[in-house]
Amino acid sequence: MNRTASPMGAFERYLTLWVLLCMLAGVVLGNLLPELFGTLASIEFASVNLVVAVLIWAMVYPMMIAIDLGSLKNVGKKPKGLVITLVINWLIKPFAMAAIAVLFFEYLFVDLIAPEDAQQYIAGLILLGAAPCTAMVFVWSQMTKGDPNYTLVQVSVNDLIMVVLYAPIVALLLGVTEIAIPWETLVLSVVLYIVLPLMAGWWTRRHLIARGGEAAVSAFTARIKPASVLGLLLTVVLLFGFQGTVILTQPMLIVLIALPILTMTYGIFALGYAWAWAWRVPHQIAAPCAMIGTSSFFELAVAVAIGLFGLNSGAALATVVGVLVEVPVMLSLVAFANRTRGHFNTRDEQPQAQPSSSSRTPEKLS
């Protein structure tokens, strides 16, 4: 057991380095082999790239095995994490993203970008900010040792709300009355990234527990964990390969679009994480809770941007930059959450120590 866990631990410690190398490899390969990446990009259905979907599935499936469906009924006993996620995702993030996009593109970058282009980029960032994450948050939750059952509930509730609120919020912020939501993309993404992996994970867990209990589950997930990390790295190579030409031909534009996204990402994470700490939410719930509001459902945002503004529009480019920024930024937040776990644990231990001392005080006084 230790021999298997040790190499993976060493590998994960340098995961950021591997991701950076994969980003570089993706850009290089995307420019050297544009036909290959063009073919891979065309393998899609309802604007969902099926190659990327398989890789994300490989990431999510091992985490779904850890979910105990029987314990989901107890999630309602700890509603604080769910409340934080819903308030940030639907009452704060979309409007804050719109405000930050306007600040950057209409004021800070006013001399660098033409007004008509600026409006396109603002629209793309609004589409990105209004779509909370569906799939990758399971990866970030697992990396921060989050509660898999609670994470599943948070993502599922967000998906249900997204079906109802995404179009009205986007319509309000874009100032238009009709938004054509690609329902095929929304439904297919939920099925691919949540329903199917969850069913497969449930069946696998049930089968393993019948054969050897929780020990069999732990041994199996340890064996397939490298496939999960490999899926993440190959996803990075593909995403950067798909946009390799744009990154090299318009690097400054990519940076300008990335700046408001970075501002929003770190700001939303800080808000959610600090709120969870102040509200005494346990770290295994607090970390995924902050990650869900920070990460984005980029497949939906890209699909809507293409449908509303066109494949080569500034809005579509802005959503794609969100895809490129997401993985390295989220890895930095995962590292921060792991480094600060002790602050949550120490704080949670203090209330348990105080009653014991206070309970002895009356005995001394009596």
Short mmCIF file of the C-alpha atoms (twelve columns), coordinates in Angstrom:
data_MODEL
# 
_entry.id   MODEL 
# 
loop_
_atom_site.group_PDB 
_atom_site.id 
_atom_site.type_symbol 
_atom_site.label_atom_id 
_atom_site.label_alt_id 
_atom_site.label_comp_id 
_atom_site.label_asym_id 
_atom_site.label_seq_id 
_atom_site.Cartn_x 
_atom_site.Cartn_y 
_atom_site.Cartn_z 
_atom_site.pdbx_PDB_model_num 
ATOM 1   C CA . MET A 1   0.000   0.000  0.000   1 
ATOM 2   C CA . ASN A 2   2.734   2.478  0.943   1 
ATOM 3   C CA . ARG A 3   4.711   1.757  -2.207  1 
ATOM 4   C CA . THR A 4   1.726   2.677  -4.333  1 
ATOM 5   C CA . ALA A 5   0.815   5.793  -2.387  1 
ATOM 6   C CA . SER A 6   4.302   7.231  -2.147  1 
ATOM 7   C CA . PRO A 7   5.039   7.831  -5.858  1 
ATOM 8   C CA . MET A 8   1.609   9.353  -6.367  1 
ATOM 9   C CA . GLY A 9   2.170   11.630 -3.375  1 
ATOM 10  C CA . ALA A 10  5.465   12.812 -4.839  1 
ATOM 11  C CA . PHE A 11  3.816   13.299 -8.217  1 
ATOM 12  C CA . GLU A 12  0.957   15.334 -6.756  1 
ATOM 13  C CA . ARG A 13  3.367   17.582 -4.842  1 
ATOM 14  C CA . TYR A 14  4.702   18.782 -8.200  1 
ATOM 15  C CA . LEU A 15  1.337   18.762 -9.963  1 
ATOM 16  C CA . THR A 16  1.509   22.495 -10.719 1 
ATOM 17  C CA . LEU A 17  4.807   21.935 -12.550 1 
ATOM 18  C CA . TRP A 18  3.303   19.106 -14.619 1 
ATOM 19  C CA . VAL A 19  0.314   21.276 -15.474 1 
ATOM 20  C CA . LEU A 20  2.594   24.125 -16.604 1 
ATOM 21  C CA . LEU A 21  4.547   21.685 -18.788 1 
ATOM 22  C CA . CYS A 22  1.268   20.373 -20.236 1 
ATOM 23  C CA . MET A 23  0.136   23.935 -20.987 1 
ATOM 24  C CA . LEU A 24  3.402   24.528 -22.854 1 
ATOM 25  C CA . ALA A 25  3.104   21.180 -24.646 1 
ATOM 26  C CA . GLY A 26  -0.456  21.982 -25.667 1 
ATOM 27  C CA . VAL A 27  0.513   25.333 -27.200 1 
ATOM 28  C CA . VAL A 28  3.486   23.811 -29.049 1 
ATOM 29  C CA . LEU A 29  1.560   20.785 -30.334 1 
ATOM 30  C CA . GLY A 30  -1.440  22.930 -31.264 1 
ATOM 31  C CA . ASN A 31  0.797   24.964 -33.564 1 
ATOM 32  C CA . LEU A 32  2.821   22.033 -34.897 1 
ATOM 33  C CA . LEU A 33  -0.185  19.742 -35.481 1 
ATOM 34  C CA . PRO A 34  -3.139  22.043 -36.181 1 
ATOM 35  C CA . GLU A 35  -4.920  19.411 -38.315 1 
ATOM 36  C CA . LEU A 36  -4.826  16.837 -35.518 1 
ATOM 37  C CA . PHE A 37  -6.187  19.254 -32.928 1 
ATOM 38  C CA . GLY A 38  -8.749  20.508 -35.426 1 
ATOM 39  C CA . THR A 39  -9.983  16.944 -35.863 1 
ATOM 40  C CA . LEU A 40  -10.115 16.395 -32.088 1 
ATOM 41  C CA . ALA A 41  -11.974 19.688 -31.629 1 
ATOM 42  C CA . SER A 42  -14.578 18.636 -34.188 1 
ATOM 43  C CA . ILE A 43  -15.494 15.473 -32.253 1 
ATOM 44  C CA . GLU A 44  -18.369 17.034 -30.383 1 
ATOM 45  C CA . PHE A 45  -22.082 16.831 -29.826 1 
ATOM 46  C CA . ALA A 46  -24.260 19.753 -28.688 1 
ATOM 47  C CA . SER A 47  -21.082 21.879 -28.289 1 
ATOM 48  C CA . VAL A 48  -19.623 19.333 -25.820 1 
ATOM 49  C CA . ASN A 49  -16.262 18.010 -26.945 1 
ATOM 50  C CA . LEU A 50  -16.485 14.249 -26.485 1 
ATOM 51  C CA . VAL A 51  -12.722 13.714 -26.161 1 
ATOM 52  C CA . VAL A 52  -12.531 16.206 -23.290 1 
ATOM 53  C CA . ALA A 53  -15.697 14.651 -21.840 1 
ATOM 54  C CA . VAL A 54  -14.007 11.229 -21.688 1 
ATOM 55  C CA . LEU A 55  -10.977 12.719 -19.928 1 
ATOM 56  C CA . ILE A 56  -13.129 14.579 -17.413 1 
ATOM 57  C CA . TRP A 57  -15.064 11.362 -16.870 1 
ATOM 58  C CA . ALA A 58  -11.769 9.635  -16.055 1 
ATOM 59  C CA . MET A 59  -11.095 12.344 -13.466 1 
ATOM 60  C CA . VAL A 60  -14.538 12.285 -11.881 1 
ATOM 61  C CA . TYR A 61  -15.260 8.527  -11.786 1 
ATOM 62  C CA . PRO A 62  -12.756 7.610  -9.015  1 
ATOM 63  C CA . MET A 63  -14.184 10.383 -6.835  1 
ATOM 64  C CA . MET A 64  -17.737 9.163  -7.353  1 
ATOM 65  C CA . ILE A 65  -16.756 5.790  -5.882  1 
ATOM 66  C CA . ALA A 66  -16.122 7.545  -2.551  1 
ATOM 67  C CA . ILE A 67  -19.712 8.822  -2.431  1 
ATOM 68  C CA . ASP A 68  -22.000 6.976  -0.052  1 
ATOM 69  C CA . LEU A 69  -25.510 7.635  -1.356  1 
ATOM 70  C CA . GLY A 70  -26.994 6.421  1.929   1 
ATOM 71  C CA . SER A 71  -25.405 9.324  3.824   1 
ATOM 72  C CA . LEU A 72  -26.806 12.035 1.530   1 
ATOM 73  C CA . LYS A 73  -29.878 12.368 3.741   1 
ATOM 74  C CA . ASN A 74  -27.649 13.783 6.501   1 
ATOM 75  C CA . VAL A 75  -26.359 16.695 4.397   1 
ATOM 76  C CA . GLY A 76  -29.351 18.829 5.394   1 
ATOM 77  C CA . LYS A 77  -28.101 18.809 8.972   1 
ATOM 78  C CA . LYS A 78  -25.218 21.073 7.860   1 
ATOM 79  C CA . PRO A 79  -26.838 23.641 5.546   1 
ATOM 80  C CA . LYS A 80  -24.269 26.437 5.926   1 
ATOM 81  C CA . GLY A 81  -21.974 25.297 3.108   1 
ATOM 82  C CA . LEU A 82  -24.910 24.981 0.728   1 
ATOM 83  C CA . VAL A 83  -26.210 28.435 1.685   1 
ATOM 84  C CA . ILE A 84  -22.797 30.026 1.027   1 
ATOM 85  C CA . THR A 85  -22.543 28.335 -2.369  1 
ATOM 86  C CA . LEU A 86  -26.024 29.387 -3.488  1 
ATOM 87  C CA . VAL A 87  -25.718 33.000 -2.328  1 
ATOM 88  C CA . ILE A 88  -22.327 33.479 -3.984  1 
ATOM 89  C CA . ASN A 89  -23.244 31.682 -7.226  1 
ATOM 90  C CA . TRP A 90  -26.596 33.356 -7.824  1 
ATOM 91  C CA . LEU A 91  -26.727 36.621 -5.862  1 
ATOM 92  C CA . ILE A 92  -23.107 37.806 -6.020  1 
ATOM 93  C CA . LYS A 93  -20.878 36.267 -8.693  1 
ATOM 94  C CA . PRO A 94  -22.803 37.056 -11.935 1 
ATOM 95  C CA . PHE A 95  -23.314 40.704 -10.979 1 
ATOM 96  C CA . ALA A 96  -19.787 41.124 -9.628  1 
ATOM 97  C CA . MET A 97  -18.364 39.618 -12.834 1 
ATOM 98  C CA . ALA A 98  -20.380 42.075 -14.927 1 
ATOM 99  C CA . ALA A 99  -19.158 45.005 -12.807 1 
ATOM 100 C CA . ILE A 100 -15.521 43.892 -12.977 1 
ATOM 101 C CA . ALA A 101 -15.745 43.337 -16.747 1 
ATOM 102 C CA . VAL A 102 -17.127 46.851 -17.247 1 
ATOM 103 C CA . LEU A 103 -14.445 48.327 -14.973 1 
ATOM 104 C CA . PHE A 104 -11.620 46.711 -16.923 1 
ATOM 105 C CA . PHE A 105 -12.859 47.033 -20.504 1 
ATOM 106 C CA . GLU A 106 -14.661 50.380 -20.356 1 
ATOM 107 C CA . TYR A 107 -12.258 52.185 -18.022 1 
ATOM 108 C CA . LEU A 108 -8.897  50.537 -17.350 1 
ATOM 109 C CA . PHE A 109 -8.419  49.208 -20.905 1 
ATOM 110 C CA . VAL A 110 -10.270 51.998 -22.706 1 
ATOM 111 C CA . ASP A 111 -7.141  53.052 -24.646 1 
ATOM 112 C CA . LEU A 112 -6.124  49.499 -25.510 1 
ATOM 113 C CA . ILE A 113 -9.296  47.949 -26.920 1 
ATOM 114 C CA . ALA A 114 -11.869 49.271 -29.397 1 
ATOM 115 C CA . PRO A 115 -15.298 49.946 -27.791 1 
ATOM 116 C CA . GLU A 116 -17.151 47.419 -29.970 1 
ATOM 117 C CA . ASP A 117 -14.620 44.709 -29.077 1 
ATOM 118 C CA . ALA A 118 -14.833 45.661 -25.409 1 
ATOM 119 C CA . GLN A 119 -18.580 45.021 -25.403 1 
ATOM 120 C CA . GLN A 120 -18.002 41.556 -26.845 1 
ATOM 121 C CA . TYR A 121 -15.483 40.675 -24.150 1 
ATOM 122 C CA . ILE A 122 -17.805 41.984 -21.435 1 
ATOM 123 C CA . ALA A 123 -20.600 39.782 -22.787 1 
ATOM 124 C CA . GLY A 124 -18.342 36.719 -22.782 1 
ATOM 125 C CA . LEU A 125 -17.285 37.298 -19.175 1 
ATOM 126 C CA . ILE A 126 -20.914 37.713 -18.119 1 
ATOM 127 C CA . LEU A 127 -21.757 34.354 -19.709 1 
ATOM 128 C CA . LEU A 128 -18.810 32.803 -17.877 1 
ATOM 129 C CA . GLY A 129 -19.618 34.365 -14.511 1 
ATOM 130 C CA . ALA A 130 -23.231 33.199 -14.542 1 
ATOM 131 C CA . ALA A 131 -22.362 29.510 -15.045 1 
ATOM 132 C CA . PRO A 132 -21.143 27.719 -11.880 1 
ATOM 133 C CA . CYS A 133 -18.990 24.622 -12.241 1 
ATOM 134 C CA . THR A 134 -20.458 21.159 -12.823 1 
ATOM 135 C CA . ALA A 135 -17.639 18.645 -13.357 1 
ATOM 136 C CA . MET A 136 -14.204 19.911 -12.388 1 
ATOM 137 C CA . VAL A 137 -15.301 20.851 -8.880  1 
ATOM 138 C CA . PHE A 138 -15.230 17.133 -8.008  1 
ATOM 139 C CA . VAL A 139 -11.517 17.192 -8.881  1 
ATOM 140 C CA . TRP A 140 -10.835 20.247 -6.712  1 
ATOM 141 C CA . SER A 141 -12.906 18.756 -3.889  1 
ATOM 142 C CA . GLN A 142 -10.917 15.535 -3.944  1 
ATOM 143 C CA . MET A 143 -7.603  17.431 -3.987  1 
ATOM 144 C CA . THR A 144 -8.615  19.386 -0.885  1 
ATOM 145 C CA . LYS A 145 -9.927  16.239 0.893   1 
ATOM 146 C CA . GLY A 146 -13.459 17.569 0.650   1 
ATOM 147 C CA . ASP A 147 -16.592 15.707 1.687   1 
ATOM 148 C CA . PRO A 148 -17.639 13.923 -1.557  1 
ATOM 149 C CA . ASN A 149 -21.254 13.485 -0.452  1 
ATOM 150 C CA . TYR A 150 -21.680 17.163 0.374   1 
ATOM 151 C CA . THR A 151 -19.938 18.204 -2.849  1 
ATOM 152 C CA . LEU A 152 -22.372 16.092 -4.864  1 
ATOM 153 C CA . VAL A 153 -25.351 17.782 -3.222  1 
ATOM 154 C CA . GLN A 154 -23.912 21.269 -3.787  1 
ATOM 155 C CA . VAL A 155 -23.250 20.615 -7.469  1 
ATOM 156 C CA . SER A 156 -26.635 18.964 -8.006  1 
ATOM 157 C CA . VAL A 157 -28.578 21.824 -6.400  1 
ATOM 158 C CA . ASN A 158 -26.613 24.350 -8.462  1 
ATOM 159 C CA . ASP A 159 -27.401 22.461 -11.653 1 
ATOM 160 C CA . LEU A 160 -31.123 22.473 -10.873 1 
ATOM 161 C CA . ILE A 161 -31.053 26.216 -10.172 1 
ATOM 162 C CA . MET A 162 -28.991 26.863 -13.305 1 
ATOM 163 C CA . VAL A 163 -31.754 25.390 -15.466 1 
ATOM 164 C CA . VAL A 164 -34.117 28.066 -14.144 1 
ATOM 165 C CA . LEU A 165 -31.934 31.113 -13.468 1 
ATOM 166 C CA . TYR A 166 -29.129 31.097 -16.047 1 
ATOM 167 C CA . ALA A 167 -31.171 32.544 -18.916 1 
ATOM 168 C CA . PRO A 168 -32.920 35.314 -16.888 1 
ATOM 169 C CA . ILE A 169 -29.675 36.459 -15.211 1 
ATOM 170 C CA . VAL A 170 -27.749 36.516 -18.503 1 
ATOM 171 C CA . ALA A 171 -30.642 38.317 -20.222 1 
ATOM 172 C CA . LEU A 172 -30.737 40.931 -17.460 1 
ATOM 173 C CA . LEU A 173 -26.990 41.578 -17.503 1 
ATOM 174 C CA . LEU A 174 -26.682 41.592 -21.301 1 
ATOM 175 C CA . GLY A 175 -29.716 43.806 -21.663 1 
ATOM 176 C CA . VAL A 176 -31.484 41.514 -24.092 1 
ATOM 177 C CA . THR A 177 -34.849 39.842 -23.831 1 
ATOM 178 C CA . GLU A 178 -34.285 36.516 -25.559 1 
ATOM 179 C CA . ILE A 179 -31.409 34.191 -24.736 1 
ATOM 180 C CA . ALA A 180 -31.235 30.942 -26.654 1 
ATOM 181 C CA . ILE A 181 -29.989 28.448 -24.091 1 
ATOM 182 C CA . PRO A 182 -28.477 25.321 -25.708 1 
ATOM 183 C CA . TRP A 183 -30.472 22.850 -23.631 1 
ATOM 184 C CA . GLU A 184 -28.720 19.929 -25.326 1 
ATOM 185 C CA . THR A 185 -25.387 21.198 -23.986 1 
ATOM 186 C CA . LEU A 186 -26.772 21.728 -20.495 1 
ATOM 187 C CA . VAL A 187 -28.504 18.353 -20.257 1 
ATOM 188 C CA . LEU A 188 -25.714 16.395 -21.938 1 
ATOM 189 C CA . SER A 189 -23.079 17.939 -19.654 1 
ATOM 190 C CA . VAL A 190 -25.043 17.071 -16.519 1 
ATOM 191 C CA . VAL A 191 -25.570 13.502 -17.752 1 
ATOM 192 C CA . LEU A 192 -21.931 13.033 -18.810 1 
ATOM 193 C CA . TYR A 193 -20.284 14.674 -15.832 1 
ATOM 194 C CA . ILE A 194 -22.633 13.795 -12.969 1 
ATOM 195 C CA . VAL A 195 -25.299 11.171 -13.708 1 
ATOM 196 C CA . LEU A 196 -23.213 8.541  -15.540 1 
ATOM 197 C CA . PRO A 197 -20.098 8.775  -13.308 1 
ATOM 198 C CA . LEU A 198 -22.323 8.713  -10.227 1 
ATOM 199 C CA . MET A 199 -24.146 5.581  -11.418 1 
ATOM 200 C CA . ALA A 200 -20.854 3.901  -12.330 1 
ATOM 201 C CA . GLY A 201 -19.316 4.914  -8.998  1 
ATOM 202 C CA . TRP A 202 -22.343 3.645  -7.072  1 
ATOM 203 C CA . TRP A 203 -22.255 0.281  -8.851  1 
ATOM 204 C CA . THR A 204 -18.490 -0.067 -8.355  1 
ATOM 205 C CA . ARG A 205 -18.686 0.861  -4.675  1 
ATOM 206 C CA . ARG A 206 -21.526 -1.572 -4.054  1 
ATOM 207 C CA . HIS A 207 -19.625 -4.344 -5.813  1 
ATOM 208 C CA . LEU A 208 -16.369 -3.662 -3.909  1 
ATOM 209 C CA . ILE A 209 -18.036 -3.419 -0.492  1 
ATOM 210 C CA . ALA A 210 -19.768 -6.739 -1.109  1 
ATOM 211 C CA . ARG A 211 -16.399 -8.332 -1.830  1 
ATOM 212 C CA . GLY A 212 -14.111 -6.708 0.751   1 
ATOM 213 C CA . GLY A 213 -15.715 -3.768 2.528   1 
ATOM 214 C CA . GLU A 214 -14.226 -0.247 2.726   1 
ATOM 215 C CA . ALA A 215 -10.695 -1.668 2.459   1 
ATOM 216 C CA . ALA A 216 -11.506 -2.960 -1.031  1 
ATOM 217 C CA . VAL A 217 -12.877 0.469  -1.998  1 
ATOM 218 C CA . SER A 218 -9.703  2.222  -0.777  1 
ATOM 219 C CA . ALA A 219 -7.426  -0.249 -2.564  1 
ATOM 220 C CA . PHE A 220 -9.337  0.077  -5.844  1 
ATOM 221 C CA . THR A 221 -9.419  3.898  -5.807  1 
ATOM 222 C CA . ALA A 222 -5.682  3.959  -5.027  1 
ATOM 223 C CA . ARG A 223 -5.018  1.789  -8.096  1 
ATOM 224 C CA . ILE A 224 -7.051  3.946  -10.492 1 
ATOM 225 C CA . LYS A 225 -5.990  7.307  -9.044  1 
ATOM 226 C CA . PRO A 226 -3.151  7.744  -11.609 1 
ATOM 227 C CA . ALA A 227 -5.776  7.606  -14.371 1 
ATOM 228 C CA . SER A 228 -7.557  10.531 -12.734 1 
ATOM 229 C CA . VAL A 229 -4.418  12.674 -12.679 1 
ATOM 230 C CA . LEU A 230 -3.546  11.634 -16.227 1 
ATOM 231 C CA . GLY A 231 -7.024  12.730 -17.315 1 
ATOM 232 C CA . LEU A 232 -6.401  16.185 -15.819 1 
ATOM 233 C CA . LEU A 233 -3.034  16.577 -17.553 1 
ATOM 234 C CA . LEU A 234 -4.318  15.414 -20.957 1 
ATOM 235 C CA . THR A 235 -7.290  17.780 -20.605 1 
ATOM 236 C CA . VAL A 236 -4.853  20.669 -20.119 1 
ATOM 237 C CA . VAL A 237 -2.874  19.610 -23.212 1 
ATOM 238 C CA . LEU A 238 -6.044  19.487 -25.310 1 
ATOM 239 C CA . LEU A 239 -7.506  22.788 -24.109 1 
ATOM 240 C CA . PHE A 240 -4.286  24.673 -24.754 1 
ATOM 241 C CA . GLY A 241 -3.749  22.798 -28.015 1 
ATOM 242 C CA . PHE A 242 -7.181  23.839 -29.291 1 
ATOM 243 C CA . GLN A 243 -6.259  27.497 -28.710 1 
ATOM 244 C CA . GLY A 244 -2.523  27.251 -29.432 1 
ATOM 245 C CA . THR A 245 -2.642  29.522 -32.480 1 
ATOM 246 C CA . VAL A 246 -4.661  32.237 -30.728 1 
ATOM 247 C CA . ILE A 247 -2.317  32.201 -27.734 1 
ATOM 248 C CA . LEU A 248 0.745   32.788 -29.927 1 
ATOM 249 C CA . THR A 249 -0.816  35.265 -32.355 1 
ATOM 250 C CA . GLN A 250 -2.670  37.389 -29.761 1 
ATOM 251 C CA . PRO A 251 -0.813  36.933 -26.463 1 
ATOM 252 C CA . MET A 252 -1.468  40.471 -25.205 1 
ATOM 253 C CA . LEU A 253 -5.193  40.170 -25.846 1 
ATOM 254 C CA . ILE A 254 -5.263  36.886 -23.918 1 
ATOM 255 C CA . VAL A 255 -3.559  38.631 -20.983 1 
ATOM 256 C CA . LEU A 256 -6.022  41.551 -21.039 1 
ATOM 257 C CA . ILE A 257 -9.019  39.204 -21.006 1 
ATOM 258 C CA . ALA A 258 -7.430  37.042 -18.304 1 
ATOM 259 C CA . LEU A 259 -6.894  39.933 -15.855 1 
ATOM 260 C CA . PRO A 260 -10.572 40.529 -14.960 1 
ATOM 261 C CA . ILE A 261 -11.117 36.760 -14.818 1 
ATOM 262 C CA . LEU A 262 -8.222  36.411 -12.362 1 
ATOM 263 C CA . THR A 263 -9.541  39.309 -10.286 1 
ATOM 264 C CA . MET A 264 -12.966 37.721 -10.128 1 
ATOM 265 C CA . THR A 265 -11.687 34.210 -9.437  1 
ATOM 266 C CA . TYR A 266 -9.459  35.102 -6.509  1 
ATOM 267 C CA . GLY A 267 -11.996 37.578 -5.152  1 
ATOM 268 C CA . ILE A 268 -14.881 35.094 -5.155  1 
ATOM 269 C CA . PHE A 269 -12.737 32.393 -3.590  1 
ATOM 270 C CA . ALA A 270 -11.598 34.771 -0.838  1 
ATOM 271 C CA . LEU A 271 -15.208 35.735 -0.119  1 
ATOM 272 C CA . GLY A 272 -16.502 32.159 0.033   1 
ATOM 273 C CA . TYR A 273 -13.544 30.788 1.989   1 
ATOM 274 C CA . ALA A 274 -13.539 33.630 4.528   1 
ATOM 275 C CA . TRP A 275 -17.313 33.385 4.949   1 
ATOM 276 C CA . ALA A 276 -17.043 29.641 5.567   1 
ATOM 277 C CA . TRP A 277 -14.278 30.203 8.133   1 
ATOM 278 C CA . ALA A 278 -16.233 32.928 9.919   1 
ATOM 279 C CA . TRP A 279 -19.352 30.745 9.932   1 
ATOM 280 C CA . ARG A 280 -17.370 27.823 11.403  1 
ATOM 281 C CA . VAL A 281 -17.952 25.523 8.430   1 
ATOM 282 C CA . PRO A 282 -15.652 22.444 8.588   1 
ATOM 283 C CA . HIS A 283 -12.753 22.516 6.123   1 
ATOM 284 C CA . GLN A 284 -13.917 19.429 4.209   1 
ATOM 285 C CA . ILE A 285 -17.063 21.401 3.328   1 
ATOM 286 C CA . ALA A 286 -15.574 24.913 3.263   1 
ATOM 287 C CA . ALA A 287 -12.908 24.204 0.615   1 
ATOM 288 C CA . PRO A 288 -15.236 22.648 -2.016  1 
ATOM 289 C CA . CYS A 289 -17.851 25.264 -1.113  1 
ATOM 290 C CA . ALA A 290 -15.448 28.071 -2.100  1 
ATOM 291 C CA . MET A 291 -14.282 26.126 -5.187  1 
ATOM 292 C CA . ILE A 292 -17.800 25.707 -6.601  1 
ATOM 293 C CA . GLY A 293 -18.390 29.448 -6.686  1 
ATOM 294 C CA . THR A 294 -14.913 30.082 -8.107  1 
ATOM 295 C CA . SER A 295 -14.879 27.538 -10.925 1 
ATOM 296 C CA . SER A 296 -17.071 27.875 -14.041 1 
ATOM 297 C CA . PHE A 297 -19.195 25.678 -16.295 1 
ATOM 298 C CA . PHE A 298 -17.163 26.679 -19.344 1 
ATOM 299 C CA . GLU A 299 -18.863 24.276 -21.779 1 
ATOM 300 C CA . LEU A 300 -22.175 26.057 -21.283 1 
ATOM 301 C CA . ALA A 301 -20.623 29.535 -21.437 1 
ATOM 302 C CA . VAL A 302 -18.730 28.766 -24.654 1 
ATOM 303 C CA . ALA A 303 -21.805 27.215 -26.275 1 
ATOM 304 C CA . VAL A 304 -24.044 30.189 -25.441 1 
ATOM 305 C CA . ALA A 305 -21.382 32.678 -26.604 1 
ATOM 306 C CA . ILE A 306 -21.082 30.900 -29.960 1 
ATOM 307 C CA . GLY A 307 -24.867 30.701 -30.309 1 
ATOM 308 C CA . LEU A 308 -25.437 34.382 -29.502 1 
ATOM 309 C CA . PHE A 309 -22.401 36.079 -31.026 1 
ATOM 310 C CA . GLY A 310 -20.734 33.590 -33.393 1 
ATOM 311 C CA . LEU A 311 -17.739 31.247 -33.359 1 
ATOM 312 C CA . ASN A 312 -15.145 33.956 -34.052 1 
ATOM 313 C CA . SER A 313 -16.664 36.608 -31.795 1 
ATOM 314 C CA . GLY A 314 -14.926 38.376 -28.941 1 
ATOM 315 C CA . ALA A 315 -17.508 36.915 -26.568 1 
ATOM 316 C CA . ALA A 316 -16.565 33.371 -27.589 1 
ATOM 317 C CA . LEU A 317 -12.861 34.202 -27.183 1 
ATOM 318 C CA . ALA A 318 -13.468 35.566 -23.672 1 
ATOM 319 C CA . THR A 319 -15.163 32.339 -22.580 1 
ATOM 320 C CA . VAL A 320 -12.295 30.307 -24.051 1 
ATOM 321 C CA . VAL A 321 -9.753  32.376 -22.107 1 
ATOM 322 C CA . GLY A 322 -11.751 31.448 -19.022 1 
ATOM 323 C CA . VAL A 323 -11.109 27.799 -19.890 1 
ATOM 324 C CA . LEU A 324 -7.367  28.405 -20.266 1 
ATOM 325 C CA . VAL A 325 -7.097  30.297 -16.968 1 
ATOM 326 C CA . GLU A 326 -9.187  27.909 -14.906 1 
ATOM 327 C CA . VAL A 327 -6.919  24.902 -14.343 1 
ATOM 328 C CA . PRO A 328 -3.704  26.672 -13.236 1 
ATOM 329 C CA . VAL A 329 -5.646  29.179 -11.121 1 
ATOM 330 C CA . MET A 330 -7.735  26.511 -9.425  1 
ATOM 331 C CA . LEU A 331 -4.598  24.491 -8.666  1 
ATOM 332 C CA . SER A 332 -3.151  27.534 -6.881  1 
ATOM 333 C CA . LEU A 333 -6.344  27.794 -4.828  1 
ATOM 334 C CA . VAL A 334 -6.227  24.075 -4.034  1 
ATOM 335 C CA . ALA A 335 -2.679  24.559 -2.725  1 
ATOM 336 C CA . PHE A 336 -3.797  27.540 -0.625  1 
ATOM 337 C CA . ALA A 337 -6.767  25.638 0.806   1 
ATOM 338 C CA . ASN A 338 -4.539  22.713 1.753   1 
ATOM 339 C CA . ARG A 339 -1.975  24.974 3.408   1 
ATOM 340 C CA . THR A 340 -4.644  26.717 5.478   1 
ATOM 341 C CA . ARG A 341 -6.494  23.582 6.607   1 
ATOM 342 C CA . GLY A 342 -4.886  23.862 10.028  1 
ATOM 343 C CA . HIS A 343 -6.579  27.197 10.710  1 
ATOM 344 C CA . PHE A 344 -9.964  25.521 10.380  1 
ATOM 345 C CA . ASN A 345 -8.955  22.485 12.444  1 
ATOM 346 C CA . THR A 346 -7.424  24.507 15.290  1 
ATOM 347 C CA . ARG A 347 -10.448 26.770 15.452  1 
ATOM 348 C CA . ASP A 348 -12.833 23.792 15.542  1 
ATOM 349 C CA . GLU A 349 -10.945 22.202 18.413  1 
ATOM 350 C CA . GLN A 350 -11.113 25.253 20.699  1 
ATOM 351 C CA . PRO A 351 -14.836 25.134 21.533  1 
ATOM 352 C CA . GLN A 352 -14.409 21.515 22.616  1 
ATOM 353 C CA . ALA A 353 -11.667 22.425 25.111  1 
ATOM 354 C CA . GLN A 354 -13.521 25.315 26.743  1 
ATOM 355 C CA . PRO A 355 -16.524 23.414 28.128  1 
ATOM 356 C CA . SER A 356 -14.270 20.934 29.923  1 
ATOM 357 C CA . SER A 357 -12.421 23.695 31.769  1 
ATOM 358 C CA . SER A 358 -15.607 25.612 32.554  1 
ATOM 359 C CA . SER A 359 -17.306 22.457 33.715  1 
ATOM 360 C CA . ARG A 360 -14.499 21.968 36.287  1 
ATOM 361 C CA . THR A 361 -14.760 25.540 37.565  1 
ATOM 362 C CA . PRO A 362 -17.993 25.061 39.588  1 
ATOM 363 C CA . GLU A 363 -16.358 22.135 41.360  1 
ATOM 364 C CA . LYS A 364 -13.488 24.336 42.529  1 
ATOM 365 C CA . LEU A 365 -15.843 27.087 43.618  1 
ATOM 366 C CA . SER A 366 -18.210 24.845 45.493  1 
# 
